[in-house]
Amino acid sequence: MGTINRLLQQWKAGQARQTTAVLTLPPVQRVFDIVEDITGTRPAVGTAPYFSDASALQPLINGAPTLILGPGELTAMHQTDEYCEVVKLRDAVRIYEALIHMSVDADARLAALPAVAEE
């Protein structure tokens, strides 16, 4: 089972009901660390003043918090003259690569754990 599925199961089981608790989970903090290492800025936490697919997915994942992560200028989003600086695209590629490696490594560690007997 993938890391994301495990986190969603924890969420559904009520183990991470508070947003502040979710933000302290090691995988979330690791995402923040990766972004900060690559961009030099720690991600901001808050609500998005724009539409994203995250809001449409919320009901499907029982309201679990979502991370919106991508390059671009908030002030230019969905505008006629929308743009994204090349350096931000390059940073995004590096972030996505790091997140893929993080996920694969986490899945490998989870797969190596002994099976837990079902009750």
Order of alpha helices (4+ residues) and beta strands (2+ residues): alpha-alpha-alpha-alpha-alpha
